Amino acid sequence: MGQAGFDKHQLAGLDNRQRGFSRPVELQGEGDGYRAILRYEDVRMTTDPRSTQAEALTALIQSLQAQGYRQLKTQLSFRNGVYLGSQELWVEYPDPPQAEPQPSGFLQKIKDWFRSRPANGQ
């Protein structure tokens, strides 16, 4: 059961190996702020204290995205320690932009050679 006064979210998405997952995220008080805590397989991720529970959750999402997690979404499952079931809507977090992979190899060299040649054959 969630702690009184704190929220708990369900986090789902693709991990850094492109496997689907769904785990609870706990929000705990830390001084005047809040920490988000995720336990997934052998990973335990805890954010630095943030001013609000929402900021702590966002910091966790950003940390996961930096490690290659994608298609992340959360759903509030406990509010102030009260179980909500699936009443709340899922919140989706857009994946950060990724650099286009630079193709290399023999075929790319041929494509580059054709692009570098003038159109009129000179």
C-alpha positions as CSV (number, residue, x, y, z in Angstrom):
1,M,0.0,0.0,0.0
2,G,1.2,3.6,-0.7
3,Q,2.4,5.8,2.1
4,A,-0.1,8.4,3.4
5,G,0.4,11.7,1.7
6,F,2.4,10.4,-1.2
7,D,1.4,9.2,-4.6
8,K,2.4,6.0,-6.4
9,H,2.5,5.7,-10.2
10,Q,2.6,2.7,-12.6
11,L,5.4,3.2,-15.1
12,A,5.4,1.3,-18.4
13,G,7.4,1.4,-21.6
14,L,10.4,-0.2,-23.3
15,D,13.7,-0.7,-21.3
16,N,17.1,-0.1,-22.7
17,R,17.1,-3.6,-24.3
18,Q,13.7,-2.8,-26.0
19,R,11.7,-5.1,-23.7
20,G,8.3,-4.1,-22.4
21,F,8.0,-3.5,-18.7
22,S,5.6,-2.1,-16.1
23,R,6.7,-1.3,-12.6
24,P,5.4,0.9,-9.7
25,V,7.2,4.2,-8.9
26,E,7.1,5.3,-5.3
27,L,7.3,8.9,-4.2
28,Q,8.8,9.5,-0.8
29,G,9.4,12.6,1.2
30,E,12.9,13.8,1.7
31,G,13.2,16.9,3.8
32,D,11.2,19.6,2.1
33,G,11.1,17.7,-1.2
34,Y,10.3,14.4,-2.8
35,R,12.2,11.5,-4.4
36,A,11.0,9.1,-7.0
37,I,12.1,5.5,-6.6
38,L,12.0,2.8,-9.2
39,R,13.0,-0.9,-8.8
40,Y,13.3,-2.8,-12.0
41,E,15.2,-6.1,-12.2
42,D,18.7,-5.3,-10.8
43,V,18.2,-1.5,-11.2
44,R,17.2,0.7,-8.3
45,M,16.9,4.3,-9.4
46,T,16.3,7.1,-6.9
47,T,16.1,10.8,-7.9
48,D,17.6,13.7,-6.1
49,P,15.0,15.5,-3.9
50,R,12.7,17.8,-5.9
51,S,10.2,20.4,-4.8
52,T,7.1,18.5,-5.9
53,Q,6.1,14.9,-6.6
54,A,5.6,15.8,-10.2
55,E,9.1,17.2,-10.6
56,A,10.5,14.0,-9.0
57,L,8.6,11.8,-11.4
58,T,9.7,13.9,-14.4
59,A,13.4,13.7,-13.2
60,L,13.1,9.9,-13.1
61,I,11.6,9.8,-16.6
62,Q,14.4,11.9,-18.0
63,S,17.1,9.8,-16.3
64,L,15.5,6.6,-17.8
65,Q,15.3,8.2,-21.2
66,A,19.0,9.2,-21.0
67,Q,19.7,5.5,-20.4
68,G,17.8,4.4,-23.5
69,Y,14.3,3.7,-22.1
70,R,11.6,4.6,-24.6
71,Q,7.8,5.0,-25.0
72,L,7.5,5.7,-21.3
73,K,4.1,6.5,-19.7
74,T,2.8,6.7,-16.2
75,Q,-0.6,6.2,-14.5
76,L,-1.4,7.5,-11.0
77,S,-2.4,4.4,-9.0
78,F,-2.3,5.8,-5.4
79,R,-3.2,9.3,-4.4
80,N,-2.4,10.2,-0.8
81,G,-2.2,6.5,0.0
82,V,-5.7,5.7,-1.5
83,Y,-5.8,3.1,-4.2
84,L,-7.3,4.4,-7.5
85,G,-7.1,1.3,-9.6
86,S,-7.0,2.3,-13.3
87,Q,-9.3,5.4,-12.9
88,E,-6.6,7.9,-14.0
89,L,-5.5,8.4,-17.6
90,W,-2.0,7.4,-18.7
91,V,0.4,10.2,-19.2
92,E,2.8,9.7,-22.1
93,Y,6.3,11.2,-22.2
94,P,7.7,11.9,-25.7
95,D,11.0,10.2,-26.5
96,P,13.9,12.6,-26.8
97,P,15.1,13.2,-30.3
98,Q,17.9,10.8,-31.4
99,A,20.7,11.5,-33.8
100,E,20.3,9.8,-37.2
101,P,22.8,6.9,-37.4
102,Q,25.4,7.7,-40.0
103,P,25.5,4.8,-42.5
104,S,28.9,3.6,-43.4
105,G,30.5,0.9,-45.5
106,F,30.9,0.2,-49.2
107,L,27.3,1.0,-50.3
108,Q,27.4,4.4,-48.5
109,K,30.7,5.2,-50.3
110,I,29.1,4.5,-53.6
111,K,26.1,6.7,-52.8
112,D,28.4,9.5,-51.7
113,W,30.4,9.2,-54.9
114,F,27.3,9.5,-57.0
115,R,26.1,12.5,-55.0
116,S,29.4,14.3,-55.4
117,R,29.5,14.0,-59.2
118,P,28.0,16.9,-61.2
119,A,24.6,16.1,-62.9
120,N,25.9,16.9,-66.4
121,G,28.8,14.4,-66.2
122,Q,31.6,17.0,-66.1
